[in-house]
Amino acid sequence: MRRIEYLAVDRQLKILETSLNVQELADIPDGVEKGKDLRDSFPELIGIEEVLDDILEQRQPIFQLKSVTKILTNGSYLYLDLYLFAQKNHLKPERLIVLWEDVTDTAALQQSMVQAANENSIKVNSLVSARDYIDKIVNSINDILLVTTEAGKIKKVNKSTELLFGYTQSELIGKPISMITADEELLRQVSQLLPELKNESWHQVKVACTTKKGSKLTVAFSCSTIETSIESQHSDNKTTIQDFVYVGRDITEEQRTKKRQAAQYAVARIMSESGSLESATPKIMQAICESLGWDIGELWTPVDEKHTKSDAENTHEQVPFLFAAPDSNVEDIPILLRVGVWRRGSEVGEFVENCQQITLEPGAGLPGIVWNTGYPQWITDLLKDRNFMRSHLAAKAGLRSAFGFPIRASGQVVGVMTFFCREKQPSDEDLLQMMAAVGSQLGQFVKRKYAEKELQEAEASIRFLYEQEKQQSEKLAQQNLALEQTKLELEAANQELHRLASVDGLTQIANRRCFDKKLQSEWQRMGIEKEPVSLILLDIDFFKLYNDRYGHQKGDECLKKVAEILDKNAHRGGDLAARYGGEEFAVILSGTDARGTLRVAELIRRDLNDMAIPHEASKVSESVTASMGLVTAVPAAELSVEWLIGEADRSLYQAKLEGRDRIFVYLDSKREFQSRKGVFSDDCERS
């Protein structure tokens, strides 16, 4: 039954009238209401506004839109045909009629027919080209591809498999996979692992394989199974066939490179961690054997005959040396002795034990050839090598191949290492070159260890000398300390002597000797600077009577007090207060003119009066007084220190002559003045 729904809209596409169930066909059912825009609910009409205008203007009678697809809420598809035409009459306003016809059943039938036809066509084409296409893909793969039956019979191989193993496809098809690898069971087990168990470690399995020519390969296989169901022609039952798929990659060279790198790394690590040659050598042989898959490692070194005789007496003692010293003349040593050995497994034990004390001459056996030529050597088949002297022992132990390399240090061979394997190994030039590099590296290690030994001995000698020198240095330091202490004591004594030589013992001001030196130096300095030098000579009045009245102890105290007054007033640089002799004192004033000198003298007399030292025996005062003679002069060629002292002494004499307790100033040969009470008519200050 055909289902038709309709809508009537105006020129602006506003809904005017709807059928009963038309909203079921809308993308937005709630939007199908009168007055709303038709395009809001039916977005497929967006963009055909010009077509609608053509229909209204009768430029186009009708518009059709076939197979409009809509997805229902339940996920099913709805196919609709859309028809638009205009409706005009005098009773109703102009409007458009939109008809929707449900054609879902018809469209679905058509699509099914088309799809079936396409699928059949694809199947036919696939069946025609499938075999050739799959063969091309399989043969284009660079990796090995093997497909076997559940029983292990080979069903399919690619070109890479033929090239790697040297078999043709016809030689492999139908043959067991054990024809190329003995690890068939391991491959089968990995193939049947559950996906969740095929972790990173089981992503690939490495197995040993053999080519048609007998060469050994290492192949990394990824393994899986495929199941195929075949329907029976006579019944509804299905038969399931399980095949094994192996995709492999030849990693022989990669594994060989890794093993060699591991050997080089192990040797370098052992040499960096070992403290001695004795501990390093067996570890190095073990590392090379385990990394490269060899069974026996030997170390040979040149020795003297006397060493071999002593070693033969006690075979259980360890040989007390490993390598000849790099700086020794190895060419003069005629015999090679095996001094170290490492083995893997008990199968080769007889070969190792029977060769315990064997010695070889240069050129004899594998070690002797390496020693003589100085180059690595390879023996592919020990049983056929005429120069190999231990072939009968090798045959008993099942040893087939061997190689040896020299250990070089300081330009000469100091040792030889040889290695043996129970599998026949073809000559490997790359391995020999690597071992030659290891030999040079080991030679440097030997050289370094001998150098370290010599260095340790030198350090021990230096340490002994250092300890002796240290003891001597400590002893010398103690002596120097004692001398320094003595020097300081001498300097302190000299300073004290100098002080005692320059200071008056009683008054603790400068003595006469110091006064003379100071006056001479200041006279010369002021002469250069053209500045005046002033001198005050002071004598305590009636001091003899003071001593007679109060005693010499009081007299000494009086002298000390007068010295304190003088020292206090001679405070500028270049000034000096000194005891001139007995009760006489002198004051040097550098750079001070006559007025300034008079000012200082007045201050001295004032301080002395203020101190009021009793002097009942004095004839001029009840306290101690002093007479002072002053002289000031600028040093010149016609003048001298003696002249200055003489003039000051005459001025002092004049002060005493005129009654004591006064100051007499000598200005020059024409002018003199005196001050009895310290009052000077001019305003005199010290400059």
Residue pairs with C-beta under 8 A, 6 or more apart in sequence:
2 101
2 102
3 101
3 102
4 99
4 100
4 101
4 102
5 19
5 20
5 21
5 22
5 24
5 25
5 99
5 100
6 18
6 19
6 22
6 97
6 98
6 99
6 100
7 15
7 17
7 18
7 19
7 22
7 32
7 38
7 97
7 98
7 100
8 15
8 16
8 17
8 18
8 87
8 95
8 96
8 97
8 98
9 15
9 16
9 38
9 95
9 96
9 98
10 16
10 93
10 94
10 95
10 96
11 56
11 94
11 95
11 96
12 37
13 37
13 38
13 39
13 45
13 49
13 52
13 96
14 35
14 36
14 37
14 38
15 32
15 33
15 34
15 35
15 36
15 37
15 38
16 34
16 95
17 34
18 32
18 34
22 32
22 100
23 29
23 30
23 32
23 41
25 70
25 78
25 80
25 100
26 32
26 41
26 42
27 41
27 42
27 43
27 70
28 40
28 41
29 41
31 40
31 41
32 41
38 45
38 98
39 45
39 46
44 65
44 68
44 82
45 98
48 63
51 60
51 63
51 84
52 63
52 84
52 96
54 60
55 61
55 62
55 63
55 84
55 85
55 86
55 96
56 86
56 94
56 96
58 86
61 85
62 83
62 84
62 85
63 82
63 83
63 84
63 85
64 81
64 82
64 83
64 84
65 81
65 82
66 81
66 82
67 79
67 80
67 81
67 103
67 107
68 79
68 80
68 81
68 82
69 77
69 78
69 79
70 77
70 78
70 79
70 80
71 77
71 78
72 78
77 104
77 108
78 102
78 104
79 102
79 103
79 104
79 106
79 107
79 108
80 100
80 101
80 102
80 103
80 104
81 100
81 101
81 103
82 98
82 99
82 100
83 98
83 99
83 101
84 96
84 97
84 98
84 99
85 96
85 97
86 94
86 95
86 96
86 97
87 94
87 95
87 96
87 97
88 94
138 145
138 156
138 158
139 158
139 159
139 160
141 158
141 160
141 247
142 160
143 160
143 247
143 248
143 249
144 158
144 160
144 161
144 164
144 219
144 221
144 246
144 247
144 248
144 249
144 250
145 156
145 157
145 158
145 160
145 161
145 245
145 246
145 247
145 248
146 154
146 156
146 157
146 161
146 177
146 245
146 246
146 247
146 248
147 154
147 155
147 156
147 157
147 243
147 244
147 245
147 246
148 154
148 155
148 177
148 243
148 244
148 246
149 155
149 243
149 244
150 241
150 242
150 243
150 244
152 176
152 177
152 178
152 184
152 188
152 244
153 174
153 175
153 176
153 177
154 172
154 173
154 174
154 175
154 176
154 177
154 179
155 173
155 243
156 173
157 169
157 172
157 173
161 167
161 172
162 168
162 169
162 172
164 211
164 217
164 250
165 172
165 180
165 209
165 211
165 212
166 211
166 212
166 213
167 180
167 212
172 179
176 184
177 184
177 187
177 246
178 184
180 209
180 210
180 211
181 187
181 207
181 208
181 209
181 210
181 219
182 208
183 205
183 207
183 208
186 205
186 207
187 205
187 207
187 221
187 223
187 244
187 246
188 223
188 244
190 198
190 202
190 205
190 221
190 223
191 223
191 224
191 225
191 244
191 245
191 246
192 225
193 202
203 222
204 220
204 221
204 222
205 220
205 221
205 222
205 223
206 218
206 219
206 220
206 221
206 251
206 255
207 218
207 219
207 221
208 216
208 217
208 218
209 216
209 217
209 218
209 219
210 216
210 217
211 217
216 252
217 250
217 252
218 250
218 251
218 252
218 255
219 248
219 249
219 250
219 251
219 252
220 248
220 249
220 251
221 246
221 247
221 248
222 246
222 247
222 248
223 244
223 245
223 246
224 244
224 245
225 242
225 243
225 244
225 245
226 242
226 243
226 245
227 240
227 241
227 242
227 243
228 240
228 241
228 243
229 238
229 239
229 240
229 241
230 238
230 239
230 240
230 241
231 237
231 238
231 239
232 238
232 239
259 291
259 292
259 293
260 291
260 292
260 430
260 431
260 434
262 291
263 287
263 288
263 291
263 292
263 434
263 438
264 434
264 437
264 438
266 284
266 287
266 288
266 291
267 284
267 287
267 288
267 438
267 441
267 442
268 441
270 280
270 283
270 284
270 287
271 280
271 284
271 441
271 442
271 445
274 280
274 283
276 449
277 322
277 323
277 445
277 446
277 449
278 318
278 322
280 445
281 299
281 322
281 340
282 340
282 342
284 442
285 297
285 298
285 299
285 340
285 341
285 342
285 417
285 419
286 297
286 342
288 294
288 297
288 417
288 419
288 438
289 295
289 296
289 297
289 342
289 344
289 419
290 344
292 419
292 431
293 421
294 344
294 419
294 420
294 421
295 343
295 344
295 345
295 347
295 348
295 399
295 420
295 421
295 422
296 341
296 342
296 343
296 344
296 348
296 351
296 352
296 399
296 419
296 420
297 341
297 342
297 343
297 417
297 418
297 419
298 338
298 340
298 341
298 355
298 367
298 417
298 418
298 419
298 420
299 322
299 338
299 339
299 340
299 341
299 415
299 416
299 417
300 336
300 337
300 338
300 339
300 360
300 367
300 371
300 415
300 416
300 417
300 418
301 321
301 322
301 323
301 324
301 336
301 337
301 339
301 414
301 415
301 416
302 324
302 330
302 333
302 334
302 335
302 336
302 337
302 371
302 414
302 415
303 321
303 333
303 335
303 336
303 337
303 339
303 359
304 333
304 335
305 334
305 335
307 337
308 335
308 337
308 357
308 359
311 317
311 319
311 337
311 357
312 357
315 356
315 357
319 337
319 339
319 340
321 339
322 339
322 340
322 415
323 407
323 409
323 414
323 415
323 446
324 330
324 333
324 414
324 415
325 414
325 450
326 409
326 410
326 412
326 414
326 443
326 446
326 447
326 450
327 410
327 450
330 412
330 413
330 414
331 412
334 361
334 362
335 359
335 360
335 361
336 359
336 360
336 361
336 362
336 367
336 368
336 371
336 416
337 357
337 359
338 355
338 356
338 357
338 358
338 367
341 352
341 355
343 349
343 352
347 397
347 398
347 422
348 397
348 398
348 399
348 420
348 422
349 397
350 393
350 396
350 397
351 390
351 393
351 394
351 396
351 397
351 399
351 420
354 393
355 390
355 393
358 390
360 367
360 368
360 389
361 368
362 368
362 371
362 372
363 369
363 371
363 372
364 387
364 389
365 387
365 388
365 389
365 390
366 377
366 379
366 387
366 388
366 402
366 404
366 418
367 404
367 416
367 418
369 377
369 387
369 404
370 376
370 377
370 404
370 405
370 406
370 413
370 416
370 418
371 406
371 413
371 416
374 406
374 408
374 413
375 406
375 436
376 403
376 404
376 405
376 406
376 432
376 433
376 435
376 436
376 439
377 403
377 404
377 405
377 432
378 401
378 402
378 403
378 427
378 428
378 432
379 385
379 388
379 401
379 402
379 403
380 401
380 424
380 425
380 426
380 427
381 400
381 401
381 424
382 388
382 391
382 394
382 395
382 399
382 400
382 401
382 402
382 420
383 391
383 394
383 395
383 400
385 391
388 394
388 402
394 400
394 402
394 420
397 422
398 422
399 420
399 421
399 422
400 421
400 422
400 423
400 424
400 425
401 420
401 421
401 423
401 424
401 425
402 418
402 419
402 420
402 421
403 418
403 419
403 428
403 431
403 432
403 435
404 416
404 417
404 418
404 419
405 416
405 417
405 432
405 435
405 436
405 438
405 439
406 413
406 415
406 416
406 436
406 439
407 413
407 414
407 415
407 416
407 417
407 439
407 442
407 443
407 446
408 414
408 439
408 440
408 443
409 443
409 444
409 446
409 447
410 443
410 447
414 443
414 446
415 442
415 446
417 435
417 439
417 442
501 511
501 513
501 514
502 510
502 511
502 513
502 514
503 509
503 510
503 511
503 514
504 510
504 511
504 563
504 578
504 579
505 511
506 556
506 559
506 560
506 579
507 559
507 560
507 562
507 563
507 579
508 560
508 563
509 563
509 566
509 567
509 577
509 578
509 579
510 518
510 576
510 577
510 578
510 579
511 578
511 579
512 578
512 579
512 580
512 581
514 576
514 578
515 576
515 578
515 580
515 586
515 588
518 576
518 578
518 588
519 533
519 535
519 576
519 588
519 641
519 644
519 645
520 641
522 533
522 574
522 576
522 588
522 590
523 533
523 635
523 640
523 641
523 644
524 635
525 574
525 590
526 532
526 533
526 590
526 591
526 634
526 635
527 634
527 635
527 636
529 591
530 634
531 590
531 591
531 634
532 591
532 592
532 593
532 594
532 632
532 633
532 634
533 588
533 589
533 590
533 591
533 632
533 633
533 634
533 635
533 644
534 588
534 589
534 590
534 592
534 593
534 594
534 596
534 597
534 630
534 631
534 632
535 586
535 587
535 588
535 589
535 630
535 631
535 632
535 644
535 645
535 648
536 586
536 587
536 589
536 597
536 600
536 601
536 604
536 628
536 629
536 630
536 648
537 580
537 584
537 585
537 586
537 628
537 629
537 645
537 648
537 649
537 651
537 652
538 562
538 566
538 584
538 585
538 586
538 587
538 604
538 626
538 627
538 628
538 652
539 583
539 584
539 585
539 626
539 627
539 628
539 652
539 656
540 546
540 558
540 559
540 562
540 583
540 624
540 625
540 626
541 615
541 618
541 619
541 620
541 621
541 624
541 625
541 626
541 627
541 656
541 660
541 661
542 615
542 617
542 618
542 619
542 620
542 660
543 555
543 558
543 582
543 583
545 615
545 617
545 618
546 554
546 555
546 558
546 615
546 617
546 618
546 624
547 554
547 555
548 617
549 615
549 616
549 617
550 558
558 613
558 624
559 579
559 583
561 611
561 613
562 585
562 608
562 624
562 626
563 577
563 579
563 585
565 604
565 607
565 608
565 611
566 577
566 585
566 587
566 604
567 577
568 607
569 577
569 587
569 600
569 603
569 604
569 607
570 576
570 577
570 587
570 588
570 589
570 600
572 589
572 590
572 591
572 592
573 590
574 588
574 589
574 590
574 591
575 587
575 588
575 589
575 590
576 587
576 588
577 585
577 586
577 587
578 585
578 586
578 587
578 588
579 585
579 586
580 586
586 648
587 600
587 604
589 596
589 597
589 600
589 686
591 687
592 600
592 632
592 686
592 687
593 632
593 687
594 630
594 632
594 665
594 667
594 684
595 682
595 684
595 685
595 686
595 687
596 684
596 685
596 686
596 687
597 630
597 632
597 665
597 686
598 630
598 663
598 665
598 675
598 680
598 684
599 684
599 685
599 686
600 686
601 628
601 630
601 663
602 663
602 675
602 678
602 680
602 684
604 626
604 628
605 625
605 626
605 628
605 663
605 678
606 678
608 624
608 625
608 626
609 623
609 625
611 623
611 624
612 623
613 623
613 624
614 622
614 623
614 624
615 621
615 622
615 623
615 624
615 625
616 622
618 624
618 625
619 660
620 659
620 660
620 661
621 661
625 660
625 661
626 661
627 652
627 655
627 656
627 660
627 661
627 662
627 663
627 664
628 652
628 655
628 662
628 663
628 664
629 648
629 649
629 650
629 651
629 652
629 653
629 654
629 655
629 663
629 664
629 666
630 648
630 651
630 663
630 664
630 665
630 666
631 644
631 647
631 648
631 651
631 665
631 666
632 665
632 666
632 667
633 639
633 643
633 644
633 647
647 666
648 666
650 666
651 664
651 665
651 666
651 672
652 664
654 664
654 672
654 674
655 662
655 663
655 664
655 674
658 664
658 674
658 676
659 676
661 676
662 674
662 675
662 676
662 677
663 674
663 675
663 678
664 672
664 673
664 674
665 672
665 673
665 674
665 675
666 672
667 673
673 680
